[in-house]
Amino acid sequence: MAQSRIVSIAVFIFAAALMCSAQESARTLTVVYRDGHQKSFTIPNGSRIDFNAGNMMVSSGKNVETIRVSDVARIDFANARSIGLGMNHFVGKWEFGTGVGNQTFFVTLDRDGHAHKTLGSSNGKWSVVDGEARIKWDDGWTDVIRKVGDKHQKFAYEPGRSLSEDPSNVAIAKTLNSEPI
């Protein structure tokens, strides 16, 4: 019974991570059963994973697949990069480098999508796109927080520069939150 509850919680966490990071394209998840066999599902946006009486129900359009949670060993995702980081990863206070020497400034990303900084135009809006935080400042600059290896970096784009071009500067981005939100 306790093991079933642990499996249920683990499956819920994986499913929540998948669904909370919805992006434009479909994703594939593979359920690996305890006996070793596997079943893959294509999960387009708008799909659901529900839990009911020890079962996991994967709904995509008209199709519903019911799986006993106690039969699940793990869930694999086809492309971990496509899952990316969600909003909760970025909410809070950050320290950014300016791209000039060791100078830094502070940025706060609010849960409601507002952003504030201590250098230049102090207000902006932010969102998560493809697992990175994109901040559009009122002065026209755009900062992007990307996870690079086990650290974060801030990629700054001056007004008029596209995100597909080389950034104007790259510097540190360090979260000042003591733990993930």
N, C-alpha and C positions, 0 to 999 in steps of 0.2 A: 504494500500500500504506500509506504513512504517512498520507495523507489519510483513508483508510478507518479507520485506527486512531483518528485524531482525531475523526472523526464518531462512532465507536463510543463513545469516552469521553464526548463531549458528550451523546449520547443517553442513556447510562447515568446521567450526572449529573441530567439532567432527569427521567428515570424514577424515580431514587432519591428525588429531592425530592418527586415526586408520591406515591410509595408510603409514604415515611416520615412524611408528614403526614396520614395516614389520619384521616378524620373520619366522622361518622355518615352523610353523604349521598354519593351517587355524584358523580363528577367526569367532565368531558368533556375529552379531549385530542384535538387535531387534528394528524395527521402531514401535514406539507407536503413533498411530494416535489420533487426537483430539477427535474422538468419542469413544476412549477407546480400540478399537481392535488393535491387534498387528500382525506383520509379521516378522519372523526371516529369516536371510540370513547367509549362510556360505560363508565367504570371504577368499578364498585361496590367497596365494601370487600371484601377477600379476593381481589381480582384480582391478577394477576401480570404482570410484564414480564420475560421471560427473554432472555438473549443467548447465541447458540450459533452458532459457525462463521460469523460475519458476518451473522447474522440476528437480528432482534428479534421475539420472539413475545409477543403481547399475549393473555393468557388471562383471560376473564371467564366464570365458570360453565362451560358446555359448549363455548363458542366459543373457538377459537384462531385468531388471524390472524398469519401470518408475513410479515414485511417485511424486505427486504434493507436493511441499515443503510446501505450505500453509496448507496441511492436517496433517503435522507432528507436534506432540506435543513434542517428544523427541526421542533420540536414546540411547538405552542401550547396553552395551557391556557385553558379557557372563562372561568374566573374566578380571577385571580391571588390575590384576597383569600381564596378558599376554601382555597388551599394553605397560606397562613399561615407562621409561623415555627415551627420544630421545637425540640425539647428542647435540642439542641446550641447553639442561639442564646442560650439563657438560662443554661446551666450556668456557674457561676463566681461571682465577687465583684461586688457592685453597691453603689453609693452612692445612698441614697434621701433625698429631702427629707422633713421631718416635716409639712410643710404650715403651719408656724409660722416666719415669718422665714426666715433662711438656715440653720437648724439641719438637720443631716443625721445619718444613722446608716448602718451597713453591714449588708448582707445577703449571705449565701453560699447559693447553690443547688447542692446536690450532685446528681450524676448519678442517685443512688438514690432521689430524690424527697424527701429531707430538706432542710429549710431552717433557717438559723440567723441571728439578728440581734443587734445590739448594743444594742437599746433595747426595753424591755418584756419580754414573755415571749420567751425566746430561741429556742424551738424551734417548728417547724411542718412541714407537708408541702406539697409543691407538685406541680403537673402543668401540662401545656400543653393548653389548651382553645381551639379556634378561633383558633390562632395567637398566643395571649397566655399569659403565665405567671400562674397563679392560686395564691397562697400562702395557706393556711389556718393561722393561728397558734394555738398552744395557749391563748392568752388570748381567743380568739373573734374577733379582728380578721381581716380578709381583705385582702390586698394583691394588686393586679393590675398586671402590667407590660404596657403596650401601646405599640406603635410608633405614634407620632403624627408624620406627616411623616418627616423623617430623624432624629428623636430618639425617646427613650422617655420615658414618664411613668408614675408610680406612682399608681394610684387606690386609696385606702384606704377600707374599709367597716367601720364599727364593729360590734360584736357585735349580732346581730339585724337588721342592715340587709341587704337583698337586693341582689344584683348588678344587678338590674333597676331599682333606685332610684338616685337621685343619690348619688355617693360622699361620704363624710364629709370628705375632702380630696383634692386632686390636687397632686402635687409632682413634682420631677425624679426620674428613674431613670437613672442613668449607669453603664454597665458599666465595670468597672475591669480587664477582661481586655485584654491588649495586642492580641489578635487573636481572631477567632472560633475556637471549639473545634471 
